[in-house]
Amino acid sequence: MISRGERVANYVILSAFAAFALFPIVTILSAALGPADTGGTSGFGNFAAAWEIGHFGTYLRSSLLVSGFVVIVSVVLSIMSGYAFGTMRFRGQSALFYLFLLGIMMPSEAIAVPLYFDLRTLGLIDTFWSVTLPQVALSVAFGTFWMRAYFRASNRAIVEAARIDGASSWRILWRVLLPPARPAVVTLTLLIFMWTWNEFLIPLIMVTSESLRTAPLGLAFFQGQYTSGFTLLAAGSVIVATPVVIFYLFLQRHFVRGLLQGAVRE
């Protein structure tokens, strides 16, 4: 039983951390809604000015296409590979799984330069594929680890019962194991979406066309080329961050449930 003093101390500590986390957000919002550095606009007019000057419509569209492709392909491949590693036994399984783990431990900064030359050899530089394919590879590495842990912890009795009834491995995955795995899948989807949306280095190296710039990369160019004022930059930052916030709020319940169920556990 937690005493009243301990409960009060917990609330005080949590409130302090919440204030510490919310302070930068409040600062950016206040700056974005305040008077512009150059005068002439204020409030929501700063967002309209930043949107028009910074070409954020093009950048957000590019980020949505890239993030959508990476999320869909990565989640589907992660589910299938995690199911294979979590429920099946085959030759070279351990070595192949450790190869996937290497993809988690290897930072993108370490492979960006050689990856650039490889994609240039294939003629893929400054294309949609040069931005999406490396991020799919990085996301599938983590996704395989995530879904393997879930499938290994799933109820084997249900799987055996489905096999006795004549269900194939494909049907067991999509009809038996996947519906209860929705919180884990939603959590994985949200994580991959946030990582892909916020990725800066790969688009910076791989693309030069403005139509292929993602939102974080466009924000960096916006700061250097179109404005040096803090107000419009703050408005642009809010514009870039808004889709991630909306996506998180929409899937928050499933995300928390996936974490509480201990999706990553052996």
Rosetta silent file (secondary structure, phi, psi, omega in degrees, C-alpha in Angstrom):
SEQUENCE: MISRGERVANYVILSAFAAFALFPIVTILSAALGPADTGGTSGFGNFAAAWEIGHFGTYLRSSLLVSGFVVIVSVVLSIMSGYAFGTMRFRGQSALFYLFLLGIMMPSEAIAVPLYFDLRTLGLIDTFWSVTLPQVALSVAFGTFWMRAYFRASNRAIVEAARIDGASSWRILWRVLLPPARPAVVTLTLLIFMWTWNEFLIPLIMVTSESLRTAPLGLAFFQGQYTSGFTLLAAGSVIVATPVVIFYLFLQRHFVRGLLQGAVRE
SCORE:     score description
SCORE:     0.000 S_00000001
   1 L     0.000  127.507 -179.758    0.000    0.000    0.000 S_00000001
   2 L   -84.869  129.461 -179.946    1.403    3.374   -1.049 S_00000001
   3 L   -73.884  166.300 -179.219    1.206    6.018    1.631 S_00000001
   4 H   -64.502  -38.858  179.033   -0.201    9.476    1.017 S_00000001
   5 H   -63.549  -40.721  178.699    3.231   11.056    1.291 S_00000001
   6 H   -66.198  -38.168  178.823    4.670    8.697   -1.329 S_00000001
   7 H   -64.481  -43.223  178.278    1.735    9.411   -3.644 S_00000001
   8 H   -63.321  -41.718  178.479    2.247   13.166   -3.281 S_00000001
   9 H   -62.441  -39.653  178.359    5.982   12.769   -3.925 S_00000001
  10 H   -62.310  -44.232  179.408    5.231   10.753   -7.067 S_00000001
  11 H   -64.807  -38.087  179.391    2.900   13.438   -8.382 S_00000001
  12 H   -64.702  -45.098 -179.531    5.437   16.154   -7.641 S_00000001
  13 H   -65.149  -45.111  179.481    8.209   14.307   -9.466 S_00000001
  14 H   -63.964  -38.690  178.330    5.998   13.462  -12.439 S_00000001
  15 H   -64.781  -38.237  179.240    4.751   17.050  -12.636 S_00000001
  16 H   -65.314  -44.331  178.844    8.328   18.328  -12.632 S_00000001
  17 H   -66.500  -37.671  177.880    9.328   15.996  -15.473 S_00000001
  18 H   -63.231  -43.581  178.227    6.154   16.898  -17.394 S_00000001
  19 H   -63.443  -38.942  178.899    6.923   20.601  -17.054 S_00000001
  20 H   -64.101  -38.126 -179.063   10.510   19.963  -18.170 S_00000001
  21 H   -76.287  -34.319 -175.850    9.258   18.080  -21.261 S_00000001
  22 H   -83.839  -19.714 -176.865    6.512   20.566  -22.146 S_00000001
  23 H   -58.020  -47.308  177.992    8.582   23.724  -21.740 S_00000001
  24 H   -62.607  -35.891 -179.950   10.315   23.513  -25.178 S_00000001
  25 H   -65.574  -45.831  178.682    6.968   22.760  -26.858 S_00000001
  26 H   -62.628  -38.281  179.499    5.276   25.737  -25.224 S_00000001
  27 H   -62.655  -45.275 -179.987    8.241   27.937  -26.171 S_00000001
  28 H   -65.789  -42.986  179.038    8.052   26.950  -29.850 S_00000001
  29 H   -63.843  -41.242  178.960    4.275   27.404  -29.982 S_00000001
  30 H   -63.228  -41.798  179.233    4.513   30.808  -28.322 S_00000001
  31 H   -66.878  -38.839 -178.728    7.184   31.903  -30.774 S_00000001
  32 H   -67.021  -30.357 -178.282    5.189   30.581  -33.753 S_00000001
  33 H   -94.410   -4.291 -177.671    2.094   32.531  -32.693 S_00000001
  34 L   -84.152 -178.420  178.386    3.957   35.679  -31.751 S_00000001
  35 L   -63.743  139.710  179.282    4.807   38.737  -33.883 S_00000001
  36 L   -67.238  152.161 -178.752    7.030   37.980  -36.856 S_00000001
  37 L   -64.081  -34.250 -178.263   10.638   39.156  -36.723 S_00000001
  38 L   -92.717   -1.211 -179.670   10.203   41.174  -39.893 S_00000001
  39 L    79.790  165.770  174.846    6.769   42.483  -38.894 S_00000001
  40 L   101.506  -32.528 -179.915    3.561   42.245  -40.879 S_00000001
  41 L  -132.718  158.185  176.111    2.223   38.906  -39.624 S_00000001
  42 L  -162.658  168.687  178.745    1.373   37.332  -36.301 S_00000001
  43 L    60.943 -138.011 -177.995   -0.647   34.472  -34.897 S_00000001
  44 L   -71.332  -12.241  173.978   -1.801   31.931  -37.467 S_00000001
  45 H   -64.131  -26.829  176.608   -0.601   34.217  -40.228 S_00000001
  46 H   -64.733  -37.350  179.075    2.915   33.020  -39.428 S_00000001
  47 H   -67.625  -40.149  177.759    1.925   29.476  -40.365 S_00000001
  48 H   -64.418  -41.071  179.291    0.463   30.634  -43.683 S_00000001
  49 H   -66.283  -43.867  179.205    3.597   32.636  -44.431 S_00000001
  50 H   -64.292  -39.807  179.663    5.903   29.759  -43.516 S_00000001
  51 H   -61.424  -43.310 -177.217    3.801   27.341  -45.580 S_00000001
  52 H   -75.660  -44.589 -176.358    3.989   29.539  -48.670 S_00000001
  53 H   -71.168  -40.463 -174.436    7.587   30.696  -48.368 S_00000001
  54 H   -88.376   -0.629  179.161    9.018   27.342  -47.329 S_00000001
  55 L    56.959   40.176 -175.898    7.121   25.150  -49.849 S_00000001
  56 H   -71.288  -19.692  175.213    6.045   22.857  -47.030 S_00000001
  57 H   -61.057  -43.263  177.590    3.173   21.473  -49.070 S_00000001
  58 H   -66.444  -42.586 -177.576    5.680   19.755  -51.363 S_00000001
  59 H   -68.104  -41.307  179.158    7.843   18.571  -48.487 S_00000001
  60 H   -66.726  -39.073  176.836    4.939   17.164  -46.461 S_00000001
  61 H   -62.151  -43.248  177.763    3.593   15.327  -49.479 S_00000001
  62 H   -62.953  -42.577  179.442    7.008   13.785  -50.096 S_00000001
  63 H   -65.128  -39.161  178.821    7.329   12.777  -46.425 S_00000001
  64 H   -64.718  -40.858  178.291    3.867   11.214  -46.423 S_00000001
  65 H   -65.670  -45.677 -179.975    4.672    9.158  -49.524 S_00000001
  66 H   -64.370  -48.036 -178.016    8.038    8.041  -48.153 S_00000001
  67 H   -65.272  -41.528  178.880    6.704    7.277  -44.670 S_00000001
  68 H   -61.961  -44.883  178.977    3.655    5.468  -45.991 S_00000001
  69 H   -63.739  -47.733 -177.588    5.715    3.252  -48.282 S_00000001
  70 H   -62.959  -42.544 -178.276    8.338    2.483  -45.629 S_00000001
  71 H   -64.311  -49.346 -176.529    5.725    1.725  -42.954 S_00000001
  72 H   -62.676  -50.421 -177.389    3.605   -0.590  -45.122 S_00000001
  73 H   -66.399  -43.595 -176.901    6.502   -2.564  -46.601 S_00000001
  74 H   -65.750  -43.104 -178.291    8.474   -2.729  -43.338 S_00000001
  75 H   -66.523  -43.093  179.501    5.537   -3.851  -41.200 S_00000001
  76 H   -63.364  -46.984  179.309    4.457   -6.578  -43.646 S_00000001
  77 H   -65.833  -36.444  179.439    8.007   -7.911  -44.021 S_00000001
  78 H   -66.620  -39.555  178.215    8.600   -7.688  -40.254 S_00000001
  79 H   -62.322  -46.213 -177.417    5.443   -9.680  -39.519 S_00000001
  80 H   -69.059  -43.691  179.282    6.410  -12.447  -41.923 S_00000001
  81 H   -70.236  -38.095  177.131   10.065  -12.629  -40.863 S_00000001
  82 H   -64.553  -36.357  176.386    9.177  -12.375  -37.176 S_00000001
  83 H   -65.357  -41.799  179.300    6.688  -15.218  -37.612 S_00000001
  84 H   -64.878  -45.772 -179.287    9.320  -17.373  -39.306 S_00000001
  85 H   -72.885  -27.170 -175.377   11.947  -16.740  -36.629 S_00000001
  86 H   -88.739  -23.616 -174.278    9.477  -17.000  -33.771 S_00000001
  87 H  -124.359  -12.625 -175.302    7.561  -20.156  -34.656 S_00000001
  88 L  -113.918  162.397  176.356    9.650  -22.158  -37.153 S_00000001
  89 L  -126.736  125.446 -179.085   12.916  -24.043  -37.037 S_00000001
  90 L  -150.323  163.190 -175.730   15.238  -24.112  -40.042 S_00000001
  91 L   -67.335  135.879  179.993   18.932  -24.434  -40.831 S_00000001
  92 L    76.872   16.553 -175.971   20.981  -21.311  -40.231 S_00000001
  93 H   -62.540  -47.622 -176.822   18.217  -19.698  -38.206 S_00000001
  94 H   -64.507  -44.777 -178.991   20.455  -18.318  -35.454 S_00000001
  95 H   -63.257  -40.396 -179.710   23.091  -16.948  -37.830 S_00000001
  96 H   -68.459  -36.762  178.756   20.452  -15.278  -39.983 S_00000001
  97 H   -68.080  -38.772  176.983   18.736  -13.744  -36.965 S_00000001
  98 H   -64.931  -29.125  174.966   22.031  -12.337  -35.695 S_00000001
  99 H   -65.499  -38.675  174.827   22.478  -10.792  -39.127 S_00000001
 100 H   -64.157  -41.396  178.972   19.171   -8.994  -38.597 S_00000001
 101 H   -62.383  -31.082  177.465   20.378   -7.850  -35.178 S_00000001
 102 H   -62.118  -32.969  176.875   23.444   -6.382  -36.857 S_00000001
 103 H   -66.557  -27.449  176.413   21.081   -4.107  -38.752 S_00000001
 104 H   -74.951  -40.906 -175.532   19.783   -2.778  -35.422 S_00000001
 105 H   -77.806  -20.840 -177.021   23.226   -2.136  -34.005 S_00000001
 106 L   -85.021  114.449  179.429   24.607   -0.508  -37.151 S_00000001
 107 L   -71.063  151.236 -178.637   23.852    3.245  -37.171 S_00000001
 108 H   -64.005  -27.750  178.780   22.804    4.815  -40.444 S_00000001
 109 H   -62.242  -30.201 -176.922   25.744    7.231  -40.219 S_00000001
 110 H   -76.020  -23.202 -175.983   28.150    4.303  -40.586 S_00000001
 111 H  -113.012   -1.392 -173.952   26.645    3.028  -43.835 S_00000001
 112 H   -62.261  -46.147 -176.134   25.449    6.246  -45.466 S_00000001
 113 H   -68.649  -52.298  176.885   28.558    6.888  -47.576 S_00000001
 114 H   -61.847  -33.433  177.584   29.089    3.334  -48.941 S_00000001
 115 H   -65.054  -36.079  177.800   25.341    3.064  -49.472 S_00000001
 116 H   -60.692  -46.213 -179.113   25.444    6.239  -51.544 S_00000001
 117 H   -67.829  -36.067  176.943   28.066    4.782  -53.894 S_00000001
 118 H   -63.593  -45.841 -179.545   26.178    1.490  -54.169 S_00000001
 119 H   -70.211  -30.919  176.061   22.944    3.249  -55.105 S_00000001
 120 H   -67.277  -36.929  175.947   24.779    5.539  -57.501 S_00000001
 121 H   -62.251  -36.352  179.423   26.160    2.489  -59.272 S_00000001
 122 L   -82.714   -3.128  179.225   22.606    1.204  -59.632 S_00000001
 123 L    74.540   28.227 -176.093   21.423    4.576  -60.934 S_00000001
 124 L  -105.335   -1.305 -179.633   19.044    5.147  -58.008 S_00000001
 125 L   -65.205  143.408 -179.634   20.472    8.369  -56.605 S_00000001
 126 L    62.241   40.134  174.612   17.992   11.269  -56.468 S_00000001
 127 L  -131.075  167.635  177.049   15.007    8.937  -56.786 S_00000001
 128 H   -58.683  -36.182 -176.155   12.171    7.880  -54.509 S_00000001
 129 H   -71.227  -30.029  179.943   13.850    4.482  -54.045 S_00000001
 130 H   -68.766  -21.909  177.431   17.118    5.935  -52.770 S_00000001
 131 H   -89.772  -38.145 -172.134   15.200    7.430  -49.832 S_00000001
 132 H   -86.180  -43.303 -173.455   12.826    4.555  -49.073 S_00000001
 133 H   -61.762  -44.967  176.314   14.809    1.343  -49.604 S_00000001
 134 H   -60.686  -36.999 -179.550   17.571    2.064  -47.034 S_00000001
 135 H   -73.341  -31.352  173.268   14.942    2.995  -44.449 S_00000001
 136 H   -62.711  -44.243 -179.743   12.960   -0.166  -45.191 S_00000001
 137 H   -61.555  -44.655  179.646   16.089   -2.226  -44.558 S_00000001
 138 H   -66.534  -37.636 -178.183   16.802   -0.480  -41.262 S_00000001
 139 H   -72.943  -37.622 -179.812   13.181   -0.744  -40.115 S_00000001
 140 H   -65.179  -33.053  178.553   12.806   -4.421  -41.004 S_00000001
 141 H   -59.589  -49.615  177.621   15.833   -5.250  -38.846 S_00000001
 142 H   -69.499  -41.610 -178.409   14.139   -3.850  -35.750 S_00000001
 143 H   -61.036  -36.905  177.248   10.687   -5.033  -36.813 S_00000001
 144 H   -63.605  -45.077  176.919   11.866   -8.617  -37.132 S_00000001
 145 H   -60.641  -41.833 -178.037   13.289   -8.531  -33.619 S_00000001
 146 H   -64.223  -51.740 -175.632   10.072   -6.954  -32.314 S_00000001
 147 H   -74.293  -30.317  175.336    7.637   -9.378  -33.929 S_00000001
 148 H   -61.072  -43.471  179.031    9.810  -12.441  -33.253 S_00000001
 149 H   -61.960  -39.304  179.915    9.640  -11.682  -29.540 S_00000001
 150 H   -67.999  -46.557 -177.237    5.862  -11.408  -29.710 S_00000001
 151 H   -67.488  -31.932  176.744    5.340  -14.601  -31.698 S_00000001
 152 H   -67.973  -28.719  179.698    7.675  -16.558  -29.421 S_00000001
 153 L   -91.634    0.443 -178.073    5.568  -15.486  -26.448 S_00000001
 154 L   -73.450  166.086 -177.489    2.258  -16.309  -28.162 S_00000001
 155 L   -73.155  110.516 -178.839    0.035  -19.191  -27.079 S_00000001
 156 H   -70.693  -25.287 -179.499    1.425  -22.344  -28.707 S_00000001
 157 H   -63.365  -37.876  178.507   -1.709  -24.313  -27.876 S_00000001
 158 H   -65.455  -40.406  179.475   -3.721  -22.169  -30.277 S_00000001
 159 H   -64.243  -45.889  179.875   -1.156  -22.729  -33.016 S_00000001
 160 H   -63.772  -38.503  178.345   -1.133  -26.494  -32.481 S_00000001
 161 H   -63.876  -39.216  178.323   -4.922  -26.588  -32.491 S_00000001
 162 H   -67.037  -36.606  177.782   -4.965  -24.712  -35.794 S_00000001
 163 H   -66.794  -38.999  178.696   -2.437  -27.149  -37.281 S_00000001
 164 H   -63.827  -34.615  178.494   -4.546  -30.099  -36.180 S_00000001
 165 L   -76.428   -1.537  176.697   -7.529  -28.517  -37.929 S_00000001
 166 L    92.393   13.974  179.914   -5.482  -28.405  -41.113 S_00000001
 167 L   -73.964  139.292  177.445   -4.616  -24.716  -41.217 S_00000001
 168 L   -78.082  167.293  178.676   -1.564  -23.789  -43.258 S_00000001
 169 H   -60.452  -37.895  178.563    1.293  -21.679  -41.907 S_00000001
 170 H   -63.299  -44.330 -179.592    0.006  -18.724  -43.908 S_00000001
 171 H   -68.996  -37.255  178.204   -3.490  -19.021  -42.461 S_00000001
 172 H   -61.837  -40.553  179.832   -2.150  -19.468  -38.938 S_00000001
 173 H   -64.100  -55.548 -169.913   -0.188  -16.238  -39.262 S_00000001
 174 H   -83.384  -25.417 -176.062   -2.907  -13.995  -40.700 S_00000001
 175 H  -104.931  -25.452 -174.484   -6.020  -15.559  -39.169 S_00000001
 176 H  -106.878  -52.166 -172.495   -4.854  -16.934  -35.792 S_00000001
 177 H   -87.989  -33.453 -173.195   -1.783  -15.066  -34.538 S_00000001
 178 L   -72.067  -40.570  179.709   -2.074  -11.639  -36.121 S_00000001
 179 H   -55.803  -44.854  176.194   -5.475  -10.455  -34.738 S_00000001
 180 H   -69.726  -15.415 -177.582   -4.328  -10.685  -31.074 S_00000001
 181 H   -88.092   10.289 -175.377   -1.040   -9.040  -32.102 S_00000001
 182 H   -57.422  -43.893  177.590   -2.717   -5.771  -33.104 S_00000001
 183 H   -59.747  -40.669  178.934   -1.243   -3.703  -30.212 S_00000001
 184 H   -66.002  -39.745  179.529    2.261   -4.934  -31.046 S_00000001
 185 H   -67.483  -41.883  179.392    1.748   -4.226  -34.755 S_00000001
 186 H   -64.511  -41.397  177.432    0.335   -0.748  -34.066 S_00000001
 187 H   -60.898  -44.809  177.435    3.267    0.038  -31.778 S_00000001
 188 H   -62.222  -42.131  179.032    5.701   -1.092  -34.462 S_00000001
 189 H   -59.964  -45.330 -178.843    3.832    0.967  -37.069 S_00000001
 190 H   -65.785  -42.076  179.756    3.998    4.104  -34.951 S_00000001
 191 H   -63.044  -46.301 -179.855    7.694    3.680  -34.186 S_00000001
 192 H   -63.986  -39.913  179.358    8.622    3.132  -37.837 S_00000001
 193 H   -62.157  -44.821 -179.413    6.500    6.091  -38.905 S_00000001
 194 H   -65.611  -42.535  179.209    8.182    8.422  -36.402 S_00000001
 195 H   -63.461  -43.269 -178.285   11.664    7.194  -37.322 S_00000001
 196 H   -68.586  -43.699 -179.308   10.999    7.548  -41.030 S_00000001
 197 H   -61.906  -39.045 -176.017    9.342   10.950  -40.732 S_00000001
 198 H   -87.471   -3.818 -178.200   12.198   12.338  -38.638 S_00000001
 199 L   -62.953  130.854 -177.076   14.997   10.823  -40.755 S_00000001
 200 L  -118.476  -41.444 -170.854   17.324   13.558  -41.961 S_00000001
 201 H   -67.199  -47.092 -176.193   20.661   12.076  -43.016 S_00000001
 202 H   -62.909  -48.806  175.675   19.503    9.641  -45.718 S_00000001
 203 H   -61.773  -34.588 -179.839   17.355   12.168  -47.637 S_00000001
 204 H   -62.129  -39.595 -176.653   20.121   14.759  -47.281 S_00000001
 205 H   -82.830  -36.737 -168.179   22.663   12.466  -48.930 S_00000001
 206 H   -87.914  -23.277 -173.980   20.478   10.684  -51.460 S_00000001
 207 L  -126.366  150.437  173.815   18.392   13.445  -53.074 S_00000001
 208 L  -124.727  -20.289 -179.375   18.982   16.862  -54.573 S_00000001
 209 L   -71.778  138.021  179.899   15.605   17.514  -56.240 S_00000001
 210 H   -64.208  -33.404 -178.312   13.298   19.767  -54.273 S_00000001
 211 H   -67.422  -18.012 -179.318   10.297   17.548  -55.073 S_00000001
 212 H  -102.016   -2.469  179.657   11.961   14.644  -53.225 S_00000001
 213 L   -68.622  136.034  175.493   12.958   16.563  -50.099 S_00000001
 214 L   -85.141  171.216 -174.359   11.261   15.344  -46.951 S_00000001
 215 H   -60.560  -47.865  178.311    9.813   17.675  -44.323 S_00000001
 216 H   -61.663  -38.057  177.794   12.808   17.705  -41.906 S_00000001
 217 H   -67.720  -40.477  177.186   15.188   18.298  -44.809 S_00000001
 218 H   -63.202  -35.211  177.534   12.922   21.024  -46.160 S_00000001
 219 H   -64.120  -38.102  178.203   12.880   22.665  -42.741 S_00000001
 220 H   -65.640  -42.160  177.193   16.683   22.816  -42.768 S_00000001
 221 H   -68.371  -33.819  177.731   16.692   24.447  -46.216 S_00000001
 222 H   -61.135  -40.620  179.751   13.929   26.780  -45.077 S_00000001
 223 H   -67.127  -39.535 -174.117   16.135   28.016  -42.264 S_00000001
 224 H   -85.804  -32.924 -171.425   19.134   28.600  -44.464 S_00000001
 225 H  -102.646  -34.772 -169.401   17.625   29.855  -47.725 S_00000001
 226 H  -107.688  -23.596 -177.705   14.286   31.511  -47.006 S_00000001
 227 L  -156.293  149.683  172.232   14.420   32.941  -43.516 S_00000001
 228 L  -119.633    1.399  179.979   16.751   33.689  -40.654 S_00000001
 229 L   -82.757  148.787 -176.808   13.981   34.752  -38.267 S_00000001
 230 H   -77.178  -29.672 -174.887   12.990   32.585  -35.356 S_00000001
 231 H   -65.552  -52.838  179.677    9.230   33.166  -35.659 S_00000001
 232 H   -66.688  -33.484  176.673    8.750   31.675  -39.128 S_00000001
 233 H   -65.101  -40.486  176.247   11.223   28.926  -38.301 S_00000001
 234 H   -63.973  -40.557  177.440    9.169   28.036  -35.226 S_00000001
 235 H   -63.438  -41.849  176.706    6.012   28.000  -37.353 S_00000001
 236 H   -63.589  -37.460  178.069    7.716   25.714  -39.857 S_00000001
 237 H   -64.036  -40.639  177.811    8.821   23.406  -37.050 S_00000001
 238 H   -64.449  -41.178  178.527    5.246   23.134  -35.793 S_00000001
 239 H   -60.709  -43.910 -177.900    4.033   22.345  -39.321 S_00000001
 240 H   -68.354  -36.685 -176.523    6.605   19.566  -39.704 S_00000001
 241 H   -81.073  -20.651 -173.663    5.871   18.060  -36.275 S_00000001
 242 H   -58.850  -45.875 -179.957    2.068   18.172  -36.514 S_00000001
 243 H   -58.862  -37.884  178.908    1.534   14.979  -38.603 S_00000001
 244 H   -66.302  -41.351  179.597    3.561   12.901  -36.125 S_00000001
 245 H   -63.664  -44.633  179.665    1.596   14.306  -33.185 S_00000001
 246 H   -63.346  -43.574 -179.644   -1.731   13.602  -34.897 S_00000001
 247 H   -63.018  -40.885  179.248   -0.663   10.074  -35.832 S_00000001
 248 H   -66.587  -44.530 -179.630    0.476    9.377  -32.284 S_00000001
 249 H   -62.966  -35.165 -179.432   -2.717   10.741  -30.716 S_00000001
 250 H   -68.417  -34.487 -176.542   -4.803    8.634  -33.082 S_00000001
 251 H  -109.289   14.500 -173.060   -2.955    5.414  -32.161 S_00000001
 252 H   -59.285  -44.470 -176.384   -2.057    6.292  -28.576 S_00000001
 253 H   -61.243  -45.846  179.777   -4.326    3.721  -26.927 S_00000001
 254 H   -69.072  -34.285  179.734   -2.985    0.816  -28.983 S_00000001
 255 H   -63.547  -47.698  179.258    0.576    2.077  -28.593 S_00000001
 256 H   -64.594  -40.104  179.160    0.378    2.107  -24.792 S_00000001
 257 H   -63.403  -39.157  178.061   -1.347   -1.273  -24.769 S_00000001
 258 H   -64.398  -38.202  177.561    1.422   -2.745  -26.908 S_00000001
 259 H   -70.133  -40.264 -178.374    4.079   -1.475  -24.515 S_00000001
 260 H   -68.445  -28.847  178.205    2.191   -2.666  -21.433 S_00000001
 261 L   -75.272   -7.048  178.697    1.797   -6.143  -22.908 S_00000001
 262 L    69.327   55.978 -176.203    5.571   -6.338  -23.094 S_00000001
 263 L   -62.509  -34.008  177.095    5.774   -6.818  -26.832 S_00000001
 264 L   -98.301   93.505  178.542    9.550   -6.977  -26.664 S_00000001
 265 L  -157.218  151.384 -179.836   10.249   -9.847  -24.351 S_00000001
 266 L   -99.927    0.000    0.000   11.734  -13.281  -24.581 S_00000001
